[in-house]
Amino acid sequence: MKNRKKPKFLIALYRYFLFFVTVAFLVTSCTMLFVSTLSKSLNVELTGENLQSAAKLTFLNVLLLSLLFTIADMLRRKFTMQRAVKRIVEGTEKLVHGDFSVRIKPLSPMFADDGINACIESFNRLAEELSAVETLRCDFIANVSHEMKTPLAVMQNYASLMANSDLTEEQRKEYAQGIVSGAKRMSSMMSNILKLSRLENQQTPLVVKRFNVSAQLCACLLQYENVWERKGIEIVTDIPDDVQMEGDEELLSHVWNNLFSNAFKFTKDGGRVEITLQSTQDAVCVKVADTGIGMSPEVGARIFEKFYQGDESRATQGNGLGLALVKRVVDIMQGEITVQSKENVGTTFCVTFRRA
């Protein structure tokens, strides 16, 4: 306790000394000017005794005024600065210990300037953002754990069944295929999580260059040729030749691949998928439309959320990260993505990038 009181005493003494020097200079200067002017005006000669008496009185006044100013300054600091600093320090300690619900009440404008309340407002915004991040983190961990639990349980069950020596060769292949499928699903989820993490933390720098988006769309589409042939899906394309745009070609390939994959995945056998590329002087727009299962407005409003899966049919074929990745890439490239869908009719995604 003694070590804490000593610095405070020295600080108070230092402030008193500053006020003493300031007041002494001002009072002495004003007094000398007043006495000099008065003596000249009245033709009065000042004696050493008179000056000595006036100097003593002036010195006592300086001591008293300096003390009053020091006390007033201490009170001002206590009500305007120390209270606010104490609240901010206490709030920061709570943040450090994981209490993100803490909020600091702004001081009255009578006792605090705009700067103090601006700091308090910034602290409250910081606490609110940290609270939201913590909620997202908890949800993310819960979702990842849930998504990993399902394929792991499937792989474990198939592995246990394969330990049975009475299995036929056909059953053994079926169980092995189940393990491979679960491993692929986990690998896909981990890959998407890594991509999202890099994009959100801006660890993947944009490589902006001019490229042929027409050729890129055709190349991405051809990767799913086996899928549409197997399901008998009709492909309708309207892609003009040699449409140029500026952007990150590699990141955009993730967008097209995810949209094409969803279109073929949720379109029933014998359905139709349309890919349209529209180019104007101001923008480039890509539309991917299908005649798949569609979705309700409630589901459509949340499809870009991480791990969100609107129905059981989608849950069995994905992990809810593809469209979140698409949305992040489009946002980074300052584009816009919209979706129109109707249940049992189909879904249309429209991705637009401004040339400017």
Secondary structure, 3 states (H helix, E strand, C coil): CHHHHHHHHHHHHHHHHHHHHHHHHHHHHHHHHHHHHHHHHHCCCCCHHHHHHHHHHHHHHHHHHHHHHHHHHHHHHHHHHHHHHHHHHHHHHHHHCCCCCCCCCCCCCCCCCHHHHHHHHHHHHHHHHHHHHHHHHHHHHHHHHHHHHHHHHHHHHHHHHHCCCCCCHHHHHHHHHHHHHHHHHHHHHHHHHHHHHHHHCCCCCCCEEEEEHHHHHHHHHHCCHHHHHHHCCEEEEECCCCCEEEEEHHHHHHHHHHHHHHHHHCCCCCCEEEEEEEECCCEEEEEEEECCCCCCHHHHCCCCCCCCCCCHHHHCCCCCCHHHHHHHHHHHCCCEEEEEEECCCEEEEEEEEECC
